[in-house]
């Protein structure tokens, strides 16, 4: 049974219409990497582990784009682990599974309590954007027609 203390609001946004500007690990360390840009924007950078390989993976900060630049080769269909490159904390949610393939999900945190969740299986494109302050979100959309300060 769904949690009745929160309502789910579905908003249709043009594909790739939101860019992440601020993403952190659970400890608050920034994951934004201005040295490694994708499509001209600072990437969201995580440390990745696959079997006995470790390296950085730079994720496109445009929500809904799945472009990555990786230092390690992860075959399609394989699950990878993500960690904060600053403090080393795991970005995996133990209690959240992908609705498409059942793999583990990872998350990055956004300003004002939001977060992005995505599947850790290479090639699966299931992801979620969760924002917690609905009133502030709607006011921002109405005033500026953008969500930039939330991401």
Steps between C-alpha positions, in 0.01 A plus 500: 500500500632844405589760762193725527696779674643602161335557168665404174497779245589415144641783291586467135822681411660509155765233459834621634340823625661493846869530585651399833715784638549375857530131592647359820562168673311414822780672698460827307815478283454652154495259206515779242818494293574817296822339370305230313221656299237321296318707240669809646377448859684373810437128530370310801802287587497180704756235581397168349590141578436203273654169605870581559497829306457849645486836331300818456180521302386843386123524457322750278338762729202532263217298654385233256829486310700184548830615356795398717876513484650206687849402605392135528321269258174361637321262260133561424274322746758495780445676832759750623550660842522879545679689778572862586843588357563734798407299810444151357144450631285262297234664283296176484157484660470160666121527523423640152487269196459585134139469386615384155769239566512447880862615544621732770448874463742779590425857586642849507356772719371836380448831679190528721472127566446365150688213342554318175489122503624283214561134427851361544462245216693625198253557218188526715368852478251496786530812718296725731514865599357567845437848634360553845390862515202507263382852586843648440535297181168624358578860593839472328341356186236773493743786557800396292382210281806301608617264775869589491538599866353165611759303313 
